């Protein structure tokens, strides 16, 4: 089953995108970033596959539904689609379980603290304490500078444009740092032996 989860402040935030996509699968909104915390989601889109037994069978990866922006990000969605079809139709796991473990990245202490700072900032913002919230958002930014779910996720809360100059600055920093992201998932024939 495909499930989309938006990391947003309210159900109204992703509504235009969901309606434009005419989604026929469940689309959820995680206002507390619980999914990001549980699975170390540091950017969107992120795709991970979870088997019927609850185990991750393909860890976090940057994957796109189509190739509309392939020239910008360089990721061919067809590679992911082929692996997904093989898993669903032929029960061919994309990776061996030991490879899944090797490709997963556990959060660092700083990343965990950044998530706590973000959560505290969000709580304070909801209580009308914007100045106090800002201090915690800034601390979260420092602790996890390339976690887009924290930095970009706090932008609309803080009155910043997550699609404008503020995001462009973050994106430039990320590129200069060597594009730190998830571990690359090998492509090709990597089903379970």
Backbone torsions as a table, in degrees:
resi	resn	phi	psi	omega
1	UNK	NA	133.2	176.1
2	UNK	-89.0	132.2	175.5
3	UNK	-133.0	129.8	174.5
4	UNK	-101.1	138.7	177.9
5	UNK	-129.0	119.1	176.1
6	UNK	-91.9	136.9	174.1
7	UNK	-98.7	91.6	-174.6
8	UNK	-138.8	174.5	-178.5
9	UNK	-80.0	-28.0	-178.2
10	UNK	-154.8	167.4	178.6
11	UNK	-65.9	-23.8	-179.4
12	UNK	-72.7	-25.2	-177.5
13	UNK	-61.4	-51.5	-179.4
14	UNK	-86.3	-6.7	-174.2
15	UNK	-50.7	-47.1	-179.5
16	UNK	-59.9	-36.5	-179.6
17	UNK	-71.1	-41.7	179.4
18	UNK	-64.4	-44.8	-179.7
19	UNK	-66.2	-40.3	179.0
20	UNK	-64.5	-35.1	179.9
21	UNK	-78.2	-12.7	-176.6
22	UNK	51.4	49.2	-176.7
23	UNK	-60.6	136.4	177.4
24	UNK	-110.4	4.3	178.7
25	UNK	-111.3	164.9	179.1
26	UNK	-61.7	132.5	177.0
27	UNK	-122.1	113.3	-176.3
28	UNK	-106.3	160.8	176.2
29	UNK	-124.0	124.3	-179.5
30	UNK	-106.8	93.5	-177.4
31	UNK	-76.4	-15.5	-178.2
32	UNK	-103.7	2.5	179.3
33	UNK	60.5	30.4	179.7
34	UNK	-62.4	-43.3	179.1
35	UNK	-60.2	-44.0	178.9
36	UNK	-60.1	-40.1	178.8
37	UNK	-66.8	-46.0	-175.8
38	UNK	-67.6	-35.5	-172.3
39	UNK	-118.5	14.5	179.6
40	UNK	51.9	51.3	174.4
41	UNK	-80.1	119.3	-177.9
42	UNK	-113.1	-1.1	177.0
43	UNK	-162.0	163.8	172.9
44	UNK	-125.5	141.2	1.4
45	UNK	-78.9	143.0	170.5
46	UNK	-126.9	136.4	177.6
47	UNK	-121.7	135.3	169.1
48	UNK	-139.3	150.4	-178.1
49	UNK	-109.6	132.8	178.2
50	UNK	-122.1	125.6	-178.8
51	UNK	-75.6	172.5	-178.6
52	UNK	-60.3	-25.4	-179.9
53	UNK	-85.4	1.6	178.5
54	UNK	88.7	-0.3	179.6
55	UNK	-88.1	144.2	173.4
56	UNK	-70.1	125.4	178.8
57	UNK	-106.5	-16.5	173.1
58	UNK	-146.5	114.1	-173.7
59	UNK	-72.5	176.6	-177.8
60	UNK	-47.1	134.9	179.1
61	UNK	-152.6	150.8	173.8
62	UNK	-83.6	111.7	-177.2
63	UNK	-135.6	146.0	-179.7
64	UNK	-120.8	150.1	-176.7
65	UNK	-70.7	-27.5	179.7
66	UNK	-147.1	-179.1	-177.1
67	UNK	-101.2	21.9	-177.7
68	UNK	-58.0	-35.7	-178.6
69	UNK	-112.6	22.7	-177.1
70	UNK	-58.0	-36.5	179.6
71	UNK	-62.2	-29.9	-179.6
72	UNK	-79.8	-47.3	-173.5
73	UNK	-102.9	-15.8	176.1
74	UNK	74.9	14.3	-177.2
75	UNK	-104.5	122.7	179.6
76	UNK	-88.2	114.4	-177.5
77	UNK	-65.8	-22.9	-176.2
78	UNK	-65.0	-30.3	177.8
79	UNK	-63.3	-46.6	178.7
80	UNK	-65.6	-43.2	-179.8
81	UNK	-60.1	-41.2	179.7
82	UNK	-63.9	-42.7	179.1
83	UNK	-66.6	-37.8	178.3
84	UNK	-65.5	-43.7	177.4
85	UNK	-59.8	-43.6	-179.4
86	UNK	-62.6	-38.0	180.0
87	UNK	-69.6	-46.0	-176.1
88	UNK	-73.3	-46.8	-173.1
89	UNK	-84.9	-34.1	-173.9
90	UNK	-113.9	1.3	-177.7
91	UNK	55.9	37.4	178.5
92	UNK	-98.1	103.3	179.8
93	UNK	-58.5	144.2	-178.3
94	UNK	-70.3	-25.8	-176.8
95	UNK	-146.2	158.4	170.0
96	UNK	-73.6	150.3	-176.2
97	UNK	-57.8	-38.0	179.0
98	UNK	-66.7	-30.6	176.2
99	UNK	-70.4	-36.6	177.3
100	UNK	-59.2	-46.7	-179.7
101	UNK	-61.8	-39.5	179.9
102	UNK	-67.1	-29.3	-177.3
103	UNK	-87.1	-16.4	178.7
104	UNK	-77.1	143.9	178.5
105	UNK	-116.7	120.3	177.4
106	UNK	-77.0	147.3	179.5
107	UNK	-67.6	144.7	175.4
108	UNK	-79.3	168.6	176.3
109	UNK	-59.1	-40.7	-180.0
110	UNK	-64.3	-39.9	178.6
111	UNK	-65.7	-40.2	178.2
112	UNK	-64.8	-41.1	178.5
113	UNK	-66.7	-37.4	178.2
114	UNK	-62.0	-40.3	178.3
115	UNK	-64.5	-38.4	177.1
116	UNK	-65.6	-41.4	178.0
117	UNK	-63.6	-42.0	178.0
118	UNK	-61.1	-46.6	-179.3
119	UNK	-61.1	-40.9	178.7
120	UNK	-66.8	-41.6	177.1
121	UNK	-61.0	-42.9	178.8
122	UNK	-63.0	-44.0	178.7
123	UNK	-60.8	-48.7	-179.2
124	UNK	-62.4	-39.2	177.1
125	UNK	-60.5	-43.8	179.5
126	UNK	-64.2	-25.4	178.3
127	UNK	-87.0	3.4	179.2
128	UNK	82.0	17.5	-178.1
129	UNK	-108.2	66.5	-173.2
130	UNK	-61.0	-39.3	-178.3
131	UNK	-64.7	-45.4	177.9
132	UNK	-66.0	-39.9	178.8
133	UNK	-59.8	-42.9	-178.0
134	UNK	-58.9	-39.4	178.4
135	UNK	-59.5	-41.0	-179.1
136	UNK	-74.1	-36.5	175.5
137	UNK	-63.1	-42.0	178.8
138	UNK	-63.0	-40.4	178.5
139	UNK	-65.0	-41.2	177.3
140	UNK	-61.6	-41.6	178.0
141	UNK	-58.8	-42.2	-179.0
142	UNK	-67.6	-40.5	-175.9
143	UNK	-73.1	-33.3	-178.1
144	UNK	-135.0	71.4	-172.2
145	UNK	-63.5	-20.2	-177.8
146	UNK	-116.2	21.0	171.6
147	UNK	-91.9	100.0	-176.4
148	UNK	-65.8	-28.9	-179.9
149	UNK	-67.2	-25.5	175.8
150	UNK	-87.3	-57.4	-173.9
151	UNK	-68.4	-51.5	-180.0
152	UNK	-72.4	-34.1	179.9
153	UNK	-63.6	-28.9	180.0
154	UNK	-87.2	-11.9	-175.9
155	UNK	-58.2	-51.0	-179.7
156	UNK	-65.1	-30.7	178.1
157	UNK	-64.7	-35.7	-174.9
158	UNK	-92.1	4.5	179.8
159	UNK	81.8	20.2	178.8
160	UNK	-103.7	158.0	-178.8
161	UNK	-92.5	111.4	-179.1
162	UNK	-73.5	-0.7	177.3
163	UNK	-120.0	-0.1	-174.1
164	UNK	-108.8	-144.7	-174.4
165	UNK	-61.3	-37.0	179.6
166	UNK	-61.7	-42.9	177.8
167	UNK	-69.8	-38.3	179.6
168	UNK	-58.9	-39.4	177.6
169	UNK	-63.9	-45.0	178.0
170	UNK	-61.5	-44.4	-179.7
171	UNK	-61.7	-41.3	177.8
172	UNK	-62.5	-43.6	177.1
173	UNK	-59.4	-42.3	-178.3
174	UNK	-64.1	-43.2	178.7
175	UNK	-64.6	-44.3	179.7
176	UNK	-63.0	-26.8	179.3
177	UNK	-84.4	3.5	178.1
178	UNK	91.7	19.0	178.6
179	UNK	57.9	55.4	179.1
180	UNK	-63.5	128.0	-174.0
181	UNK	-152.1	-149.8	175.6
182	UNK	-79.7	162.4	174.3
183	UNK	-66.0	136.0	179.7
184	UNK	-62.4	134.9	177.6
185	UNK	-91.9	127.0	-178.7
186	UNK	-60.8	147.1	176.5
187	UNK	-109.1	167.4	-179.5
188	UNK	103.5	-152.8	-175.8
189	UNK	-85.4	96.2	178.4
190	UNK	-130.8	31.6	176.2
191	UNK	-68.3	167.0	-179.8
192	UNK	-64.1	141.1	178.1
193	UNK	-85.8	NA	NA
